[in-house]
Amino acid sequence: AGVTVEPKMAMWGVNVNTADIDKTNEWMNCGGMIVIRMSDNSLFLYDGGDNQQWGDEACDGFLAFCRELTGTSEGEKMVINTWFLSHAHRDHYRGFYRFFNKYHEHFDLKNVMYTIDKERSGTNFDITGLLKLMRTNYPDVRYYKPHTGETVNIAGVEVDILYTLEDRFIPNSSKKLIIDTDNQGGTYRDGMYKNESTKTYDFNDTSTVVRVRFENGVSSILYGD
């Protein structure tokens, strides 16, 4: 209690667990993960990679990295102040499903933050299962939905919410989310993540963008995808 350390930001990289890869697909899309040690020695995690990146070796390595970063000894619980999910693409969260299945008892998770599109079919994947796992392992965890324009102070670090998927909504007469945007117009600007120049849809545009500001004046913008 009362521990004060210098905040530190790291991008955690993991090797692909080749045993889990479908060999028929030569190309793999895997998201990243940002780890911030806060001034109270708790951790702020932004996203979590894909399950194909998180074999046993990767899980063991990340646990060891967290212990090194926080200076905690074996058997001592580490505190994750906040896990922040940028968007509901599986390569940004499914890795944590594996990790927390294996090592949840080493951590105390306080908060989960996300603003995601769970209405659009085909984008939910198994994120509901991950959130249920979090709730089972951490029954006192709190959930918070950030909104554009908010600033959240987390252990002395200011987190500015610059953009959420809510910025893409426009009103419609029924005041309901319309899924079939090609036929019915839809409630999202440029048509449910549709790029008008390429006529393609990009679910990455639902990523929550944040600016992290430290007390020493250093800041960083986290874009998701």
C-alpha positions in Angstrom: 0.0 0.0 0.0 1.2 3.5 -0.7 3.7 2.4 -3.4 4.6 5.1 -5.9 6.6 4.2 -9.1 7.3 6.0 -12.3 4.7 5.2 -14.9 5.9 3.1 -17.8 4.4 2.1 -21.1 5.3 -1.0 -23.1 4.0 -2.7 -26.2 4.0 -6.5 -25.5 4.8 -8.7 -28.4 4.1 -12.4 -28.6 5.2 -15.0 -31.1 2.5 -16.9 -33.0 1.8 -20.2 -31.5 2.2 -22.2 -34.7 0.6 -25.4 -33.3 -2.8 -23.6 -33.4 -2.6 -22.1 -36.8 -4.7 -23.3 -39.7 -1.9 -24.2 -42.2 -4.3 -23.6 -45.2 -4.1 -19.8 -44.5 -0.7 -18.4 -45.2 -1.6 -14.9 -43.8 -2.5 -14.2 -40.2 -3.9 -11.0 -38.8 -3.0 -10.5 -35.1 -3.6 -7.4 -33.0 -1.3 -6.0 -30.4 -1.5 -5.1 -26.7 -0.3 -2.1 -24.7 0.8 -2.4 -21.1 1.1 0.6 -18.8 2.4 0.5 -15.3 0.6 3.2 -13.4 2.1 5.3 -10.6 0.5 3.1 -7.9 2.1 0.0 -9.5 -1.2 -1.3 -10.9 -1.5 -2.2 -14.6 -3.5 -0.7 -17.4 -4.0 -3.1 -20.3 -5.1 -2.0 -23.7 -6.4 -4.9 -25.9 -5.0 -8.4 -25.7 -4.0 -10.1 -29.0 -5.4 -13.2 -30.6 -5.5 -16.7 -29.1 -3.2 -18.0 -31.8 -0.5 -15.7 -30.3 -1.0 -17.0 -26.8 0.3 -20.5 -26.4 1.7 -21.7 -23.0 5.1 -20.2 -23.6 3.5 -16.8 -24.4 1.3 -16.9 -21.3 4.2 -17.8 -19.1 6.3 -15.0 -20.6 3.6 -12.4 -20.1 3.1 -13.4 -16.5 6.9 -13.1 -15.9 6.9 -9.7 -17.6 4.1 -8.4 -15.4 6.0 -9.6 -12.3 9.2 -7.9 -13.6 7.3 -4.7 -14.4 5.6 -4.5 -11.1 8.4 -6.0 -8.9 6.0 -8.4 -7.3 7.2 -11.7 -5.9 5.8 -15.2 -6.7 2.6 -15.7 -4.8 1.8 -12.0 -4.5 -1.2 -10.8 -6.5 -0.8 -8.1 -9.1 -3.5 -5.5 -9.6 -4.9 -4.7 -13.1 -6.6 -1.4 -12.5 -8.2 -1.4 -16.0 -8.5 -3.6 -19.0 -9.5 -1.4 -22.0 -10.9 -3.1 -25.1 -10.6 -1.0 -28.2 -13.0 -2.9 -30.4 -14.6 -6.3 -30.9 -12.3 -7.9 -33.4 -11.0 -11.2 -32.0 -7.4 -10.4 -32.6 -7.6 -7.7 -29.9 -9.1 -9.8 -27.1 -9.1 -13.6 -27.6 -5.6 -13.9 -26.4 -6.7 -12.8 -22.9 -9.3 -15.6 -22.9 -6.4 -18.1 -22.8 -4.2 -16.0 -20.5 -6.9 -15.4 -17.9 -8.1 -19.0 -18.1 -4.6 -20.1 -17.0 -3.4 -17.3 -14.7 -6.4 -15.4 -13.4 -5.5 -16.2 -9.8 -2.3 -14.2 -10.1 -4.2 -10.9 -10.6 -6.9 -8.8 -9.2 -8.9 -7.1 -12.0 -10.7 -4.0 -10.9 -12.3 -2.5 -14.1 -13.1 -3.3 -17.7 -13.8 -0.5 -20.2 -15.2 -0.9 -23.6 -17.6 0.7 -26.1 -18.3 -2.0 -28.7 -20.9 -2.9 -31.3 -22.7 -6.0 -30.1 -25.7 -5.4 -32.3 -24.2 -6.0 -35.7 -24.3 -9.7 -36.5 -21.0 -11.4 -37.2 -18.8 -9.1 -35.0 -19.6 -10.5 -31.6 -17.5 -13.6 -31.9 -17.0 -15.0 -28.4 -16.5 -11.7 -26.6 -19.5 -12.5 -24.5 -17.8 -15.6 -23.3 -14.7 -13.6 -22.3 -16.8 -11.1 -20.3 -18.5 -14.0 -18.5 -15.1 -15.5 -17.7 -14.0 -12.1 -16.3 -17.1 -11.9 -14.2 -16.6 -15.5 -12.9 -13.0 -15.0 -12.0 -13.5 -11.5 -10.7 -17.0 -11.2 -9.3 -16.4 -7.6 -8.1 -15.1 -6.3 -11.4 -16.7 -3.1 -12.6 -17.7 -2.3 -16.2 -17.6 1.1 -17.7 -18.7 2.4 -21.1 -16.5 5.4 -22.1 -18.0 8.2 -24.2 -16.3 10.6 -26.6 -15.2 13.8 -24.8 -14.7 12.2 -21.4 -11.5 12.2 -19.4 -10.9 9.4 -16.9 -8.2 9.6 -14.2 -6.8 6.2 -13.6 -4.1 6.1 -10.8 -2.9 9.6 -11.7 -2.9 9.0 -15.5 -5.4 11.0 -17.6 -7.2 9.0 -20.3 -8.9 11.2 -22.8 -11.7 9.5 -24.9 -11.2 11.0 -28.3 -13.4 8.8 -30.4 -15.9 6.0 -30.0 -18.2 4.1 -32.4 -21.0 6.4 -31.2 -19.5 9.2 -33.3 -20.7 7.2 -36.4 -24.3 7.1 -35.4 -26.9 9.3 -37.2 -30.6 9.6 -36.3 -33.2 7.7 -38.2 -37.0 7.9 -38.1 -37.5 4.5 -36.3 -34.8 5.3 -33.7 -33.7 1.7 -34.0 -30.4 0.2 -35.2 -30.8 -0.9 -38.8 -28.6 -3.8 -39.6 -29.1 -4.1 -43.4 -27.7 -0.8 -44.4 -27.4 -1.5 -48.1 -31.2 -1.8 -48.3 -32.5 0.4 -45.5 -30.1 3.3 -45.1 -28.7 2.4 -41.7 -27.8 4.4 -38.6 -24.0 4.6 -39.2 -22.3 7.3 -41.1 -21.0 6.2 -44.5 -23.1 3.1 -44.2 -22.1 0.8 -41.3 -18.4 1.4 -41.5 -18.5 1.7 -45.3 -15.7 3.5 -47.1 -17.3 5.5 -49.9 -14.1 5.6 -52.0 -13.5 1.8 -52.0 -17.1 0.7 -51.3 -15.9 -1.6 -48.6 -16.8 -1.9 -44.9 -14.3 -1.6 -42.2 -15.3 -2.7 -38.7 -11.9 -1.2 -37.5 -13.7 2.1 -37.6 -15.5 1.2 -34.4 -12.1 1.3 -32.5 -12.2 3.6 -29.4 -9.3 6.1 -29.7 -7.8 7.4 -26.5 -5.0 9.7 -25.5 -3.0 8.8 -22.4 -1.4 11.7 -20.6 1.2 11.2 -17.9 2.1 13.7 -15.1 5.5 14.4 -16.6 3.8 15.8 -19.8 4.4 12.7 -22.0 1.3 11.6 -23.9 0.5 8.8 -26.4 -2.5 8.2 -28.6 -3.8 4.6 -28.8 -5.8 3.9 -32.0 -6.9 0.3 -31.8 -7.1 -0.4 -35.5 
